[in-house]
Amino acid sequence: MDLVGRRVSVRHRDGDGVRDVVGRVVTAGSDGLRIERRDGELAFVPTGTVLAMRVVPDRPRRTRRAATFSPDELTRITLRGWPAVESVPLGDWELRASAGFTGRANSVAVHGDPRTDDPFGAVVDFYASRALRPLAQLVEGSPWDRRFEDAGWVPVTGQPPGAIVQVADLTAVPAADPDVVVEAHADDAWLRHYGRVTDPATARAVLEGPATVGFLSLDDVAIGRVVVTGEWAGLAAVEVDPAHRRRGLARRIVETSLAWAAAHGADKAYLQTLRGNEPALALYRPYGFTTHHAYRYLTTS
């Protein structure tokens, strides 16, 4: 039986105990199964540890509404949609490095407990060893946001200072536009329209990292990216060439992204955009997106 795409329940040996994993099979090889849980977390079950397995019905949709997730929960979810080339845990935090490609992939994601007496020093040392400036992504107004400020960290300059995170429940999903092409990989034309790429190999490693990701293009003048991790979809990189704006092309990219996400099992969606970017906010508003929280980047002074 081809298990890829199926929802399974697997009981397996885990160390000295027994553990159950329920989720969608992403890959099935001779070495084992990669299973994506509801929240997008990936679990690997080695072949020799499986005690019992069965295919189970698809999960019920929308057990929780998007707005009920905490900022820490949503931070962890969004990390899976934009994975760094290198990711190292610091307790619950995630130290991310990707040769400078985007702040999200080159900052420590702060959520939960770092489980160390000197988290600030650990962050500085990690980025210094990779010739990158220390950068922390923090939920605005959170306790850790204030603690970083008290430790002397300051807002970044020379790059976007952060973003607002918006969420929506996927209820009345629009139809896909038949003229919008969705591919599994970011080709050279897509990267050229994205416009933030200096090293294509690094960019592709980040952008193509998730197991379920689509790169949208329309008439070689508009692009977008959509990723599905568990029950969540992430929309990003909606770009339209300046000479072709105000023709509804971005709307067609967004609607096809939402349709693709729903077809791949998502019932909630998030996006991240600059505060004050009213054209972007207006683009997403008709689909039910509302602001959940904001984050910002701080660095050492």
Solvent accessible surface area in square Angstrom, and as a share of the most:
residue,aa,sasa,rsa
1,M,171,0.77
2,D,108,0.56
3,L,23,0.11
4,V,78,0.45
5,G,43,0.42
6,R,104,0.38
7,R,48,0.17
8,V,0,0.00
9,S,22,0.14
10,V,0,0.00
11,R,120,0.44
12,H,11,0.05
13,R,118,0.43
14,D,67,0.35
15,G,75,0.72
16,D,163,0.84
17,G,37,0.36
18,V,93,0.53
19,R,115,0.42
20,D,71,0.37
21,V,2,0.01
22,V,62,0.36
23,G,5,0.05
24,R,60,0.22
25,V,0,0.00
26,V,18,0.10
27,T,58,0.34
28,A,49,0.38
29,G,43,0.42
30,S,113,0.73
31,D,94,0.49
32,G,4,0.04
33,L,16,0.08
34,R,83,0.30
35,I,0,0.00
36,E,9,0.04
37,R,47,0.17
38,R,75,0.27
39,D,53,0.27
40,G,3,0.03
41,E,68,0.31
42,L,78,0.39
43,A,14,0.11
44,F,101,0.42
45,V,0,0.00
46,P,54,0.34
47,T,77,0.45
48,G,60,0.58
49,T,29,0.17
50,V,49,0.28
51,L,86,0.43
52,A,58,0.45
53,M,83,0.37
54,R,156,0.57
55,V,60,0.34
56,V,16,0.09
57,P,108,0.68
58,D,124,0.64
59,R,44,0.16
60,P,92,0.58
61,R,124,0.45
62,R,67,0.24
63,T,78,0.45
64,R,92,0.33
65,R,137,0.50
66,A,1,0.01
67,A,74,0.57
68,T,84,0.49
69,F,15,0.06
70,S,45,0.29
71,P,51,0.32
72,D,51,0.26
73,E,51,0.23
74,L,0,0.00
75,T,8,0.05
76,R,81,0.30
77,I,5,0.02
78,T,10,0.06
79,L,14,0.07
80,R,62,0.23
81,G,2,0.02
82,W,6,0.02
83,P,36,0.23
84,A,15,0.11
85,V,86,0.49
86,E,60,0.27
87,S,60,0.39
88,V,53,0.30
89,P,102,0.64
90,L,25,0.13
91,G,29,0.27
92,D,47,0.24
93,W,3,0.01
94,E,38,0.17
95,L,8,0.04
96,R,4,0.02
97,A,7,0.06
98,S,2,0.02
99,A,84,0.65
100,G,46,0.44
101,F,18,0.08
102,T,32,0.19
103,G,17,0.16
104,R,47,0.17
105,A,0,0.00
106,N,10,0.05
107,S,0,0.00
108,V,0,0.00
109,A,0,0.00
110,V,7,0.04
111,H,9,0.04
112,G,30,0.29
113,D,76,0.39
114,P,6,0.04
115,R,168,0.61
116,T,56,0.32
117,D,154,0.80
118,D,81,0.42
119,P,7,0.04
120,F,45,0.19
121,G,21,0.21
122,A,30,0.23
123,V,0,0.00
124,V,51,0.29
125,D,95,0.49
126,F,17,0.07
127,Y,0,0.00
128,A,69,0.53
129,S,84,0.54
130,R,86,0.31
131,A,99,0.76
132,L,41,0.20
133,R,104,0.38
134,P,19,0.12
135,L,6,0.03
136,A,0,0.00
137,Q,13,0.06
138,L,1,0.01
139,V,17,0.10
140,E,65,0.29
141,G,51,0.49
142,S,26,0.16
143,P,88,0.55
144,W,39,0.14
145,D,6,0.03
146,R,126,0.46
147,R,123,0.45
148,F,0,0.00
149,E,83,0.37
150,D,126,0.65
151,A,51,0.40
152,G,36,0.35
153,W,13,0.04
154,V,57,0.33
155,P,72,0.46
156,V,9,0.05
157,T,111,0.65
158,G,88,0.84
159,Q,52,0.23
160,P,76,0.48
161,P,82,0.52
162,G,10,0.10
163,A,9,0.07
164,I,13,0.07
165,V,3,0.02
166,Q,15,0.07
167,V,5,0.03
168,A,4,0.03
169,D,25,0.13
170,L,8,0.04
171,T,92,0.54
172,A,100,0.77
173,V,52,0.30
174,P,30,0.19
175,A,86,0.67
176,A,57,0.44
177,D,27,0.14
178,P,130,0.82
179,D,85,0.44
180,V,12,0.07
181,V,76,0.43
182,V,46,0.27
183,E,93,0.42
184,A,60,0.47
185,H,122,0.55
186,A,1,0.01
187,D,80,0.42
188,D,102,0.53
189,A,35,0.27
190,W,8,0.03
191,L,10,0.05
192,R,151,0.55
193,H,34,0.15
194,Y,12,0.05
195,G,60,0.58
196,R,133,0.48
197,V,35,0.20
198,T,140,0.81
199,D,65,0.34
200,P,64,0.40
201,A,74,0.58
202,T,18,0.11
203,A,0,0.00
204,R,64,0.23
205,A,51,0.39
206,V,0,0.00
207,L,0,0.00
208,E,46,0.21
209,G,42,0.40
210,P,15,0.10
211,A,55,0.43
212,T,16,0.09
213,V,14,0.08
214,G,1,0.01
215,F,3,0.01
216,L,0,0.00
217,S,34,0.22
218,L,1,0.00
219,D,99,0.51
220,D,83,0.43
221,V,18,0.10
222,A,0,0.00
223,I,1,0.00
224,G,0,0.00
225,R,3,0.01
226,V,0,0.00
227,V,3,0.02
228,V,1,0.01
229,T,7,0.04
230,G,5,0.05
231,E,5,0.02
232,W,1,0.00
233,A,0,0.00
234,G,2,0.02
235,L,6,0.03
236,A,17,0.13
237,A,16,0.12
238,V,34,0.20
239,E,40,0.18
240,V,16,0.09
241,D,41,0.21
242,P,101,0.64
243,A,94,0.73
244,H,55,0.25
245,R,130,0.47
246,R,244,0.89
247,R,141,0.51
248,G,28,0.27
249,L,5,0.02
250,A,24,0.18
251,R,110,0.40
252,R,54,0.20
253,I,0,0.00
254,V,0,0.00
255,E,36,0.16
256,T,5,0.03
257,S,2,0.01
258,L,4,0.02
259,A,17,0.13
260,W,45,0.16
261,A,0,0.00
262,A,24,0.18
263,A,85,0.66
264,H,76,0.34
265,G,27,0.26
266,A,0,0.00
267,D,1,0.00
268,K,0,0.00
269,A,0,0.00
270,Y,9,0.04
271,L,3,0.02
272,Q,34,0.15
273,T,15,0.09
274,L,82,0.41
275,R,145,0.53
276,G,65,0.63
277,N,54,0.28
278,E,87,0.39
279,P,106,0.67
280,A,18,0.14
281,L,26,0.13
282,A,44,0.34
283,L,40,0.20
284,Y,14,0.05
285,R,129,0.47
286,P,103,0.65
287,Y,44,0.17
288,G,44,0.42
289,F,7,0.03
290,T,83,0.48
291,T,80,0.47
292,H,40,0.18
293,H,22,0.10
294,A,14,0.11
295,Y,10,0.04
296,R,44,0.16
297,Y,11,0.04
298,L,0,0.00
299,T,14,0.08
300,T,52,0.30
301,S,120,0.78
